[in-house]
Amino acid sequence: MEISIKDLFKGINDHRIDRTKKHPLVSILYIVLCGTMSGIDSWIGFQDYCEEHQDLLKQFIDLPNGVPSHDTIARVIEGLNVEEFLNSFESFTQKLIDATKGIISVDGKTMRGSHDNKKNIKAKHIVSAWSDSCKLVLGQEKADDKSNEITAIPLLLKRLDIQGRIVTIDAMGCQRDICQQIIDQGGDYVISLKGNQGTLHKDVTLWFEDTNHSPDHMWQEWDKGHGRIEHRECLATSDIAWLQEVHNWPGLTSIAVVHSMRETSKGKRAEKRYYISSLNPNAETIARAARSHWGIENSLHWVLDVTMNEDKSRIRNENAPEILAIMRKWTLNMINKHKGDLSVKRMLQKMAMSPKNLLLLLQKI
């Protein structure tokens, strides 16, 4: 796939007045993208990156007035329209997706460094959609705080094509309206249950604890590696007429429980997790969907925090935190698409060591 620099950020408008446009918008965005792909997370760092690699960057972008200052870069990014930037990111991401089916995991993450107590600015909480099979971020939506994921999830789902796909959400998203929306958009859901759904969680738990009940389907697997042995067993049933009489849950077709036993050098730990689903009671399908949800934690949130230092970023003003959150995911999508057997961390290190490696990757998109 070949995309020009201009087309890469297509649809993002420059809202500066003409007399202040000393540096082209696409050039500033390219500098921030390259800096982000090199592990930089500060305005001064973006300026320094451009100064150090100015001759090389000039082969790809226009710098008619030299290197933009960190203040200029900050003002431009802070003033961008988040919706336009997100639309451009999603349009690019669609070009990377090979598979049209599969599982979409939806979960939220707080950007801990984005708060400012002096200005009474709360930390931004971002809800993201992740395709574990493609290792791509599909979209994001800002929530005012963690408790407002319930309002952000429907907005995010509207942005996604979930026809024929399974959507997994943790217990925070276990809401009737959200399940109905997934069904209306042609998808299926596997959603975890916890105490926030009170009697629903209790009723499902009691059904599986009753030894007089037999599930329709059982599936199990053993997993060994990284110093642990784990056994997972999923039980699923469509015996839910009694449940629907009380709860009348949209699209509900089956309920399931996943038992897991993990053994490490520190001992054994057992867990039970309960799920509701619009899928038929195929225990393997439900179990794999439930496990796939951990991909958004391990392959996205953990990478953003530990590898890309998102929580340590002190960029807080205006729209900049959201824009940079999207830019990190833009970076991650491009790396995951081309990294091969290398880890994200090694790819970032290689691009930080030599901008030629970075520009070589950018030429592949």
PARO-897956 format. One record per residue: y, z, x of N, C-alpha, C in turn; residue in three letters. Coordinates in steps of 0.001 Angstrom, whole numbers, plus 500000, padded with zeros to 6 digits. Atoms other than C-alpha are relative to their C-alpha. Last residue first. Example, Ala and Ser with C-alpha at 12.3 -4.5 7.8 and 13.67 -1.06 7.14 Angstrom:
BEGIN
n.yy;n.zz;n.xx;ca.yy;ca.zz;ca.xx;c.yy;c.zz;c.xx;res
498810;499940;499180;498940;507140;513670;501090;500730;499230;SER
498810;500000;500890;495500;507800;512300;501200;500000;500900;ALA
# end
This chain:
BEGIN
n.yy;n.zz;n.xx;ca.yy;ca.zz;ca.xx;c.yy;c.zz;c.xx;res
499857;499786;501437;502388;503937;502378;500546;498751;499322;ILE
501236;500289;500726;500977;503002;505786;500167;500100;498491;LYS
500136;501443;500113;504393;502724;507475;498737;499607;499238;GLN
499098;500493;501033;505018;506374;506707;499885;498493;499817;LEU
500548;499649;501312;501927;507313;508706;500867;499440;498883;LEU
501181;500825;500171;503154;505408;511763;499358;500276;498654;LEU
499524;501300;500474;506557;507028;511315;498838;499025;499818;LEU
499455;499870;501360;504944;510441;511567;500393;498632;499444;LEU
501139;499758;500892;502810;509623;514579;500449;500052;498547;ASN
500681;501290;500128;505864;508121;516295;498783;500126;499094;LYS
499539;500690;501213;507754;511326;515501;499349;498630;499826;PRO
499532;501359;499746;505582;513016;518144;500433;499329;498704;SER
500066;500293;498566;504761;516689;518460;500582;498636;500323;MET
498934;499242;499346;505953;517512;514936;500038;499697;501483;ALA
498737;500655;500334;503833;514691;513520;501188;500748;500590;MET
499931;501296;499329;500759;515940;515347;501336;499313;499741;LYS
499767;499772;498577;501396;519502;514226;500139;498691;500755;GLN
498608;499566;499835;501751;518469;510605;500332;500215;501466;LEU
499147;501164;500242;498484;516533;510823;501467;500357;500164;MET
500042;500862;498817;496751;519494;512450;500864;498763;499820;ARG
499295;499349;498893;497910;521825;509670;500024;499127;501245;LYS
498567;500194;500228;496839;519424;506927;500796;500595;501162;VAL
499407;499058;500943;493350;519423;508424;501469;499666;499800;SER
499087;498997;499453;491907;516331;510082;500487;500941;498905;LEU
500704;498738;499775;488839;514544;508702;500906;501101;500541;ASP
501395;500126;499597;490846;511671;507212;499343;501364;500124;GLY
500358;499112;498890;494543;512568;507146;498555;499851;500462;LYS
500239;500707;498742;495715;509537;505160;499467;500873;501130;HIS
500485;501362;500211;495843;510457;501469;499561;499346;501307;LYS
501360;499955;500538;496057;514179;502135;499412;498609;499817;ASN
500916;499530;498960;499086;513624;504369;498565;499975;499497;ILE
500133;501062;499002;500918;511490;501814;499026;500397;501102;MET
500727;501135;500578;500234;513963;499015;499781;498900;501024;ASN
501412;499648;500086;501278;516926;501167;499175;498857;499433;LEU
500577;499980;498658;504588;515333;502089;498499;500235;499941;THR
499979;501417;499630;505423;514594;498452;499342;499846;501370;TRP
501172;500557;500669;504363;518155;497689;499913;498495;500255;LYS
501202;499487;499314;506813;519429;500290;498744;499399;499387;ARG
500114;500702;498720;509498;517123;498865;498781;500495;500790;MET
500565;501325;500260;508871;518458;495344;499784;499246;501315;ILE
501372;499748;500450;509422;522033;496514;499292;498675;499713;ALA
500819;499806;498796;512463;520798;498463;498555;500322;499642;LEU
500101;501281;499298;513988;519409;495271;499098;500131;501216;ILE
500925;500870;500738;513204;522587;493348;499790;498671;500705;GLU
501376;499470;499935;514771;524843;495979;498989;499121;499279;PRO
500700;500202;498732;517796;522492;496379;498590;500594;500026;ALA
501300;500620;500259;518850;522362;492727;499133;499879;501247;ASN
500001;501132;500930;521735;524840;493116;498574;499469;499778;GLU
498889;500373;500879;521428;527166;496101;499713;498772;499139;ASN
499967;499344;501305;518330;528874;497524;500969;499376;498993;ARG
499168;500963;500728;517134;527464;500856;499973;500395;498531;ILE
498844;499294;500555;515791;530578;502570;500987;499041;499334;ARG
498786;500818;500090;512319;529157;503236;501122;500776;499322;SER
499024;499548;499010;509803;531852;504128;501299;499199;499954;LYS
499441;498705;500389;507767;531422;500935;501049;500519;500978;ASP
499089;500115;501136;507305;527724;501632;500661;501329;499652;GLU
499032;498885;499994;505877;528259;505104;500990;499968;498838;ASN
498665;500590;500100;504187;524815;505235;501098;501054;499825;MET
499819;501128;499086;500801;525985;506533;501423;499468;499994;THR
500441;499681;498638;500542;529471;505039;500307;498879;500981;VAL
499586;498707;499468;502509;529226;501805;499722;500138;501488;ASP
498539;499898;500084;502317;525550;500840;500493;501293;500646;LEU
499432;500901;498987;498728;525342;502121;501526;500072;499997;VAL
500246;499384;498691;497688;528397;500098;500611;499154;501113;TRP
499159;498815;499835;499346;527023;496965;499821;500655;501365;HIS
498572;500220;500247;497859;523543;497285;500813;501251;500301;LEU
499548;501247;499370;494326;523335;498693;501479;499699;499769;SER
500413;500154;498602;493144;526898;498113;500608;498788;500681;ASN
499655;498839;499186;494988;527851;494937;499737;499737;501474;GLU
498536;499938;500014;494984;524429;493258;500482;501211;500801;ILE
499420;500958;499062;491385;523982;494370;501511;500073;500044;GLY
499627;499289;498771;490392;527179;492591;500603;499063;501031;TRP
498665;499404;500163;490541;525226;489347;500442;500745;501248;HIS
499000;500947;499511;487609;523128;490573;501405;500584;499909;SER
499894;499835;498553;485410;526178;490074;501067;499080;500590;ARG
499445;498673;499711;486130;526235;486364;500170;500203;501494;ALA
498580;500040;500355;485582;522481;486072;500669;501330;500330;ALA
499327;500785;498958;482321;522753;487988;501494;499884;499706;ARG
499949;499227;498758;481167;525573;485733;500729;499249;501101;ALA
499015;498934;500166;482105;523693;482552;500136;500805;501284;ILE
498670;500593;500100;480285;520551;483636;501076;501077;499908;THR
499621;500536;498690;477224;522488;484784;501411;499438;499982;GLU
499626;498915;499089;477040;524599;481621;500439;499478;501364;ALA
500705;500373;498777;477122;521622;479256;500443;500979;501088;ASN
500450;498883;499167;478192;523280;476009;499113;499585;501169;PRO
501313;499594;500450;480148;520289;474654;499448;501048;500966;ASN
501144;500798;499576;483716;520308;475861;498734;500454;499286;LEU
500166;501033;501026;486696;521759;473957;498823;499093;500340;SER
499932;501411;499632;486397;524867;476084;499858;499098;498783;SER
500104;500778;501230;486765;528639;476093;500184;498537;500377;ILE
499217;501218;500237;485992;530553;479255;499832;499512;498561;TYR
500283;500607;501303;484754;533945;480477;500964;498833;499737;TYR
498794;500647;500522;484609;535164;484069;499613;499227;498740;ARG
500258;500759;501222;482103;537678;485392;501318;499422;499519;LYS
498902;500281;500932;482225;538933;488969;499463;499281;498771;GLU
500374;500763;501199;479831;540543;491479;501215;499838;499088;ALA
499008;499857;501063;480674;541610;495012;499626;499086;498838;ARG
500120;500911;501131;478153;542268;497769;501101;500271;498977;LYS
500738;499576;501176;478684;543814;501195;499964;498939;498911;GLY
499405;498780;500545;481102;543661;504084;499279;500500;498747;LYS
500340;498899;499094;478989;541171;506046;500549;501332;499489;SER
499436;500164;498663;479283;538872;503042;499548;501171;500865;THR
500508;499081;498985;477463;538438;499728;500595;499635;501352;GLU
499646;500396;498643;479132;536882;496693;499539;501071;500981;ARG
500349;498927;499077;477571;537149;493259;500271;499502;501417;MET
500027;500334;498573;479054;535006;490512;499674;501251;500809;SER
500341;498842;499183;478425;535069;486780;499999;499543;501457;HIS
500456;500296;498638;480234;532361;484830;499778;501319;500722;VAL
499785;498925;499047;480527;532796;481064;499451;499543;501347;VAL
500863;499908;498821;480938;530062;478507;500341;501248;500799;ALA
499552;498867;499192;482339;529217;475091;499013;500151;501144;ILE
500972;499159;499300;481997;525896;473285;500690;501175;500691;SER
501357;500493;500205;483630;523489;470856;498957;500907;500640;THR
501033;499187;499362;487185;524762;470418;498602;499512;499622;LEU
500900;500777;499153;489526;521921;469501;498847;500763;500611;GLY
499950;501473;499992;492240;524211;468187;499004;499375;500978;PRO
499350;500479;498781;491103;527880;467795;499952;498474;500073;TRP
499581;501364;500327;490345;529059;464266;500759;499367;501163;ASN
498908;500422;499103;490257;532710;465400;500517;498587;499729;HIS
499017;498958;499715;488186;534594;462820;501222;499434;500720;VAL
499610;499400;501274;486114;531865;461195;501114;501028;500185;GLU
498954;500812;500610;486185;530058;464523;500436;500535;498640;GLN
498770;499774;499244;484214;532846;466190;501171;499254;499366;LEU
499540;498640;500306;481482;532865;463551;501347;500301;500668;TRP
499497;500045;501385;481149;529099;463882;500573;501350;499598;ALA
498660;499410;500111;480907;529526;467654;500558;499969;498578;ILE
500165;499101;501149;477299;528866;468580;501308;500751;499778;ASP
499152;500540;501075;478251;526007;470891;499859;500811;498724;SER
500541;500136;501352;476917;527858;473913;501018;499364;499068;THR
499081;500603;500974;477338;528042;477671;499315;499866;498646;ALA
500649;500058;501300;475811;530118;480473;501016;499471;498994;LEU
499161;500218;501179;476948;529562;484052;499114;499905;498762;CYS
500798;500346;501174;475319;531013;487157;500923;499884;498795;GLU
499237;500131;501242;476886;531190;490581;499070;499540;498885;ARG
500819;500516;501094;475233;532494;493752;500844;499982;498741;HIS
499532;499792;501364;477334;532918;496865;499054;499341;499000;GLU
500971;500642;500881;476312;533449;500481;500451;500299;498569;ILE
500302;499422;501305;479057;534221;502951;498908;499199;499313;ARG
500393;498601;499926;480002;533792;506597;499698;500653;498662;GLY
498849;499149;499674;481967;530584;506160;499653;501492;499936;HIS
499060;500485;498983;479009;528897;504487;501135;500971;500197;GLY
500035;499238;498760;476325;529145;501819;500959;499392;501006;LYS
499062;500570;499041;476496;528086;498178;500012;500892;501236;ASP
499806;499118;498855;473789;528633;495607;500889;499282;500999;TRP
499962;500600;498673;473860;526981;492202;500162;501099;501047;GLU
499701;499111;498887;473163;527764;488568;499991;499239;501315;GLN
499972;500745;498735;473108;526103;485166;500333;500971;501113;TRP
499769;499171;498824;472287;527376;481694;499967;499127;501241;MET
500195;500660;498710;472550;525627;478325;500302;500983;501128;HIS
500548;501350;500130;472416;526494;474670;499604;499413;501352;ASP
499065;501108;499764;472873;530206;475221;499299;498661;499848;PRO
500485;500901;498943;470470;532677;473591;500993;498863;500192;SER
499456;501363;499994;471782;535639;471607;499443;499203;501178;HIS
500621;500769;501085;469697;538747;470876;500467;498554;499962;ASN
501265;500569;499531;470621;540201;474272;499261;499211;498922;THR
501023;499736;501006;474211;540698;473121;498699;499299;500404;ASP
500656;498738;499656;476366;540730;476253;498896;500361;499026;GLU
500852;500195;498821;477196;537032;475854;499294;501283;500426;PHE
501051;500976;500306;478425;537515;472277;499049;499849;501188;TRP
501070;499350;500763;480288;540727;473141;498859;499041;499690;LEU
500740;499094;499116;482338;538995;475840;498804;500620;499283;THR
500800;500858;499123;483344;536169;473501;499142;500856;500928;VAL
501072;500604;500795;484459;538685;470876;499094;499122;500853;ASP
500986;498972;500353;486435;540784;473364;498815;499397;499257;LYS
500712;499643;498776;488238;537785;474843;498882;500995;499688;HIS
500747;501198;499624;489175;536554;471384;499161;500290;501240;LEU
501259;500045;500737;490117;540107;470309;499176;498760;500329;THR
500557;498886;500745;492736;540533;472997;498654;499786;499363;GLY
500380;500560;501291;493969;537172;474204;499153;500992;499200;GLN
498770;500394;500695;495906;538803;477049;499714;499332;498655;ASN
499578;499095;501060;492683;540609;477948;501243;499588;499255;GLY
499813;498631;499530;491333;537673;479889;500526;500824;498826;LYS
499631;498947;500942;489943;534262;479089;500176;501319;500725;LEU
500576;498678;499783;489810;531193;481291;500561;501006;499000;SER
498946;499008;499775;490609;527745;479963;499367;501386;500099;ILE
500819;498856;499618;488448;524618;480093;500995;501070;500433;VAL
499545;498835;499246;490266;521858;478240;498853;500943;500328;TYR
500820;498835;500319;489706;518327;477051;500480;501166;500838;ASP
500744;499322;498951;492136;515429;476990;499082;501075;499466;GLY
501260;500666;499679;493350;512862;474474;499188;500651;501100;GLY
499767;500976;498937;497006;513876;474334;498707;499359;500497;GLN
499163;501076;500539;496470;515574;470952;500252;498914;501035;ASP
500830;500812;500898;493599;517611;472416;500788;498805;499475;ILE
500983;500680;499154;495761;518828;475295;499113;499094;499152;ILE
499316;501092;499304;498597;519603;472876;499034;499209;500876;GLN
499786;501074;500960;496292;521632;470630;500668;498802;500665;GLN
501298;500636;500242;495120;523712;473598;500140;498822;499031;CYS
500343;500742;498782;498734;524388;474586;498668;499283;499824;ILE
499163;501206;499929;499724;525329;471035;499657;499149;501219;ASP
500408;500999;500988;496789;527723;470685;500788;498699;500142;ARG
499153;499974;501187;497576;529572;473916;499569;498885;499052;GLN
500926;499963;501142;495343;530412;476882;500795;500225;498721;CYS
499818;501170;500858;497909;529327;479456;499050;499950;498822;GLY
498616;500046;500456;498222;532748;481099;500226;498860;499017;MET
499842;499281;501268;494413;532945;481210;501426;499987;499466;ALA
500432;498609;499982;494128;530255;483864;500387;500690;498693;ASP
498841;499103;499939;494364;526555;483121;499479;501426;500034;ILE
500350;498596;499807;491882;523692;483535;501279;500817;500173;THR
498895;499180;499512;492543;520254;482054;499516;501439;500111;VAL
500165;498582;500295;489613;517854;481729;501160;500765;500626;ILE
500108;499088;498860;490458;514165;481635;499859;501437;499523;ARG
501325;500029;499411;489830;511398;479110;499801;500943;501167;GLY
501004;500671;500831;493527;510884;478416;498658;499973;500729;GLN
501222;499208;499970;495411;513392;480573;498913;499402;499104;ILE
500990;500773;500751;498326;511138;481509;498687;500762;500097;ASP
501263;500438;499420;500883;513691;482623;499200;499112;499050;LEU
499732;500941;498920;504570;514271;481932;498726;499320;500487;ARG
499380;501201;500569;503922;515867;478537;500217;498927;501063;LYS
501056;500824;500595;501550;518289;480261;500552;498704;499414;LEU
500725;500670;498924;504406;519567;482418;498928;499077;499438;LEU
499097;501008;499442;506588;520318;479405;499318;499218;501112;LEU
499915;501154;500917;503678;522074;477673;500910;498888;500521;PRO
501238;500784;500024;503064;524188;480827;500061;498830;499010;ILE
499954;501079;499011;506689;525304;481245;498770;499097;499923;ALA
499072;501045;500436;506926;527317;478022;500042;498828;500966;THR
500432;500460;501324;503794;529400;478658;500916;498905;499481;ILE
500915;501122;499792;504679;529640;482341;499593;499388;498665;GLU
499616;501191;500765;507548;531784;481103;499180;498767;500359;ASN
500337;499804;501406;505992;535080;482183;500326;498779;499159;SER
501428;500161;500241;505998;533893;485788;499636;500115;498526;LYS
500759;498990;499278;509761;533400;485830;498545;499847;499588;ASP
498980;499023;499619;512336;530826;484711;499383;501162;500764;ASP
499958;498944;501009;509612;528179;484796;501024;501032;500463;ALA
499476;498674;499677;510106;524971;486746;499895;500915;498794;LYS
498981;499605;500973;507843;521995;486122;500448;501420;500338;GLU
499619;498595;500035;505608;520122;488560;501065;500228;498948;GLN
498698;499706;500583;503715;516864;488882;500291;501483;500065;GLY
499644;501015;500990;500551;515100;490034;501375;500239;499390;LEU
499159;499341;500997;499897;516963;493271;500487;498925;499044;VAL
498614;500412;500213;497101;515117;495045;500681;500904;498986;LEU
499204;499148;499113;493743;516057;496570;501472;499603;499934;LYS
499119;500875;499217;492158;513095;494722;500783;500759;501060;CYS
500805;501120;499521;489193;515092;493410;500814;499064;500877;SER
500801;499573;498855;491241;518287;493225;499185;498840;500556;ASP
501265;500706;500127;493930;516736;491049;499164;500337;501222;SER
500706;500375;498777;496738;519279;490837;498708;499273;499654;TRP
501255;500626;500434;499404;519992;488211;499340;499394;501226;ALA
500405;501301;499458;502138;522410;489242;498709;499518;499366;SER
501334;500312;500525;504055;525274;487626;499651;498582;500435;VAL
500313;501404;500231;506999;526424;489751;498570;499854;499514;ILE
501431;500046;500289;508526;529912;489703;499672;498583;499550;HIS
500465;501099;500847;511938;530123;491371;498478;500070;499844;LYS
500882;500936;499312;512942;533515;492755;499496;498947;499016;ALA
501408;499646;499960;515743;535087;490773;499203;498941;500763;LYS
500850;501169;500197;519387;534511;491640;498544;500427;500144;ILE
500825;499756;501193;521605;537567;491168;499174;498766;499640;ASN
499508;500929;501023;524087;536205;493720;499224;500125;498692;LYS
498543;499912;500036;523628;539165;496063;500590;499112;498909;LYS
499587;498814;500755;519931;539397;495196;501516;500101;499864;ASN
498800;499520;499316;519218;535843;496300;500553;501160;499186;ASP
499150;499048;500720;515763;534556;495421;501209;500380;500854;HIS
498910;500692;500703;514246;531351;496832;500908;500949;499230;SER
498776;500022;499203;512133;533084;499488;501202;499412;499288;GLY
499454;498656;499789;509404;534092;497073;501308;500006;500784;ARG
499426;500253;498677;508698;530619;495750;500799;501249;500392;MET
498630;499546;499776;506529;531788;492831;500426;499693;501432;THR
499790;499316;498720;503432;529743;492069;501469;500367;500132;LYS
498650;499726;499525;502072;528444;488768;500024;500744;501319;GLY
499797;498601;499606;498834;526784;487706;501399;500156;500581;ASP
498599;499631;500194;497532;523591;486107;500157;501486;500321;VAL
499796;498546;500029;494290;521991;487260;501489;500302;499931;SER
498624;499649;499648;493558;518362;486371;500137;501513;499853;ILE
499491;498698;500419;489907;517341;486418;501426;500188;500490;ILE
500153;498826;499165;488462;513860;486573;500665;501213;499399;GLY
500646;498901;500715;489214;510385;485373;499959;501213;500914;LYS
499233;499743;501219;491675;507721;486517;499396;501138;499184;THR
500825;499672;501171;490439;507668;490090;500875;500290;498798;ALA
501091;500962;500126;492308;505840;492841;499212;500229;498715;ASP
501175;499539;500728;495618;507676;492637;498985;498879;499852;ILE
501014;499483;499085;498079;506772;495363;498681;500311;499316;LEU
500473;501105;499164;500311;504491;493275;498901;500447;500966;LYS
500887;500836;500808;500586;507216;490639;499439;498841;500805;GLN
501329;499396;500011;502016;509495;493341;499008;499152;499207;THR
500662;500249;498709;504986;507183;493927;498559;500502;499978;PHE
500229;501439;499946;505927;507217;490238;499293;499617;501299;SER
501163;500284;500832;505472;510980;490150;499662;498516;500003;GLU
501202;499447;499374;507820;511471;493100;498751;499637;499201;PHE
500265;500846;498840;510449;509163;491613;498730;500448;500715;SER
500492;501291;500508;510253;510945;488265;499637;499068;501153;ASN
501380;499792;500436;510579;514305;490037;499389;498707;499480;LEU
500799;499836;498794;513707;513180;491868;498522;500148;499650;PHE
500082;501290;499320;515280;511858;488691;499090;500084;501217;GLU
500818;500881;500833;514444;515053;486798;499835;498636;500655;GLU
501408;499653;499828;515774;517240;489613;499094;499045;499230;VAL
500561;499743;501317;519157;515494;489698;498489;500222;500144;ASN
500888;500997;500588;520525;515775;493207;499504;500440;498630;LEU
499412;500693;501136;523520;518017;493910;499107;498967;499350;GLY
499687;499049;501068;521766;520557;496148;500488;499307;498732;GLU
501264;499580;500599;520253;517730;498223;500248;500949;498828;ILE
500630;501144;500657;523637;516122;498898;498732;500428;499272;VAL
499245;500351;501212;525424;519385;499596;499338;498866;499235;ARG
500165;498962;501027;522719;520572;501999;500699;499616;498708;ALA
501360;500105;500500;522612;517321;503967;499781;500993;498863;ILE
500075;501220;500810;526389;517377;504285;498612;499850;499380;THR
499266;499734;501238;526406;520994;505458;499939;498800;499060;ASP
500870;499207;500873;523640;520218;507979;500696;500336;498688;HIS
500012;498576;499682;525820;517471;509412;499070;500750;499048;SER
499342;499149;501011;524903;513813;508982;499880;501478;500374;PRO
500901;499027;500627;523997;512078;512261;500755;500810;498956;VAL
500730;499057;499170;526059;509033;513145;499115;500924;499181;GLY
499069;498997;499477;528572;507410;510869;499284;501087;500790;ASN
498727;500629;499632;526715;504178;510089;501019;500968;500592;PRO
499201;498822;499649;523271;505839;510203;501376;499518;500457;LEU
498641;500229;499524;521151;503223;508426;500686;501342;500268;ASP
498925;499630;500922;517425;503831;508163;501347;499715;500632;ILE
500468;499970;501381;514194;502470;509666;501116;500291;498991;PHE
500827;501183;500232;514893;501448;513268;499587;499889;498527;GLN
499135;501149;500278;517752;503921;513286;499224;498711;499780;LYS
499725;500045;501434;515159;506705;513032;500855;498789;499630;LEU
501209;500438;500698;513913;505955;516538;500253;499857;498506;LEU
500270;501398;499629;517360;506105;518097;498775;499458;499261;ASP
499045;500928;500616;518288;509277;516189;499666;498546;500292;GLN
500762;501237;500180;515191;511247;517135;500864;498893;499392;HIS
500998;500170;498944;516745;514422;518597;499307;498638;499921;GLU
499335;500136;498701;519893;514235;516473;498995;499692;501107;GLU
499368;501320;499963;517898;513589;513288;500680;499763;501345;CYS
501063;501003;499939;515651;516579;513921;500600;498600;500131;TYR
500528;500029;498638;518632;518782;514710;498927;498934;500157;ASP
498993;500620;499147;520263;517883;511402;499479;499861;501429;GLN
499969;501423;500345;517074;518631;509480;501028;499255;500858;PHE
501178;500648;499426;516678;521942;511338;499956;498508;499703;GLY
499692;500240;498582;520231;522932;510472;498832;499289;500671;ILE
499005;501074;499917;519395;522479;506790;500328;499672;501450;TRP
498616;499516;500033;516228;524567;507073;500949;498820;500142;SER
499682;499462;501328;512491;524069;506397;501404;500599;499936;ASP
498641;499449;500036;511174;521927;509267;500336;500448;498584;ILE
499995;498543;500096;507407;521510;509542;501360;500643;499956;GLY
500090;499452;498650;507366;517946;510838;500105;501520;499998;SER
501306;500381;499471;506623;516396;507451;499791;500479;501424;MET
501002;499218;500730;509596;518329;506095;498601;499703;500515;THR
499911;498627;499532;511820;516839;508785;498953;500883;499342;GLY
500571;499950;498645;510603;513326;508018;500023;501422;500548;CYS
501432;500253;500104;511261;513828;504307;499340;500103;501372;LEU
500601;498780;500547;514662;515419;504949;498486;499832;499863;VAL
499913;498966;498962;515686;512535;507218;499316;501282;499524;ILE
501015;500339;499001;514433;510005;504654;499982;501030;501127;TYR
501308;499660;500563;516435;511690;501893;498887;499734;501003;LEU
500094;498533;500031;519568;511574;504046;498639;500431;499458;ILE
500146;499541;498611;519009;507892;504816;499850;501512;500053;SER
501377;500240;499599;518378;507041;501143;499761;500464;501428;VAL
500909;499035;500600;521652;508714;500199;498573;499806;500491;LEU
500773;500487;501157;523660;506624;502629;499021;501050;499489;PRO
501400;500144;499594;525969;508667;504904;499199;499557;498780;HIS
499995;500442;498605;529736;508434;504623;498589;499775;500531;LYS
501298;500567;499646;529558;508588;500852;500003;499413;501409;LYS
500762;499008;499237;532491;510954;500321;498652;499466;500468;THR
499325;499721;498723;534969;508252;499301;499255;501034;500856;ARG
500131;501029;498970;532541;506901;496703;500617;500394;501344;ASP
498931;500972;500187;532178;510078;494641;500024;499083;501224;ILE
498764;499740;499261;528783;511706;495066;501068;498967;499626;ARG
498957;499515;500895;526180;511398;492320;501289;500379;500726;HIS
499048;499301;499146;523786;509210;494308;501191;500406;499139;ASP
498619;500452;499932;521016;508255;491928;500850;500887;500901;ASN
499208;498806;499668;517294;508740;492482;501440;499549;500237;ILE
499691;499233;501196;515505;505936;490618;500769;501272;500246;GLY
499429;500766;501109;513830;504441;493664;500222;500890;498792;LYS
499166;499070;500760;513200;506912;496457;500712;499297;498843;PHE
500639;498689;499965;510273;505062;498030;500764;500998;499147;LEU
500841;499840;501187;511742;501741;496891;499345;501377;499942;ASP
499149;500026;501190;514585;501962;499397;499179;500244;498749;LYS
499278;498727;500052;512266;503014;502205;500851;500072;498737;ILE
498820;499930;499146;510028;500065;501441;500680;501349;499838;SER
498817;499688;500785;506591;500583;499949;501185;500105;500944;ILE
498761;500050;499227;503412;499054;501365;501189;500206;499071;GLU
498810;500000;500844;500000;500000;500000;501240;500000;500880;MET
# end
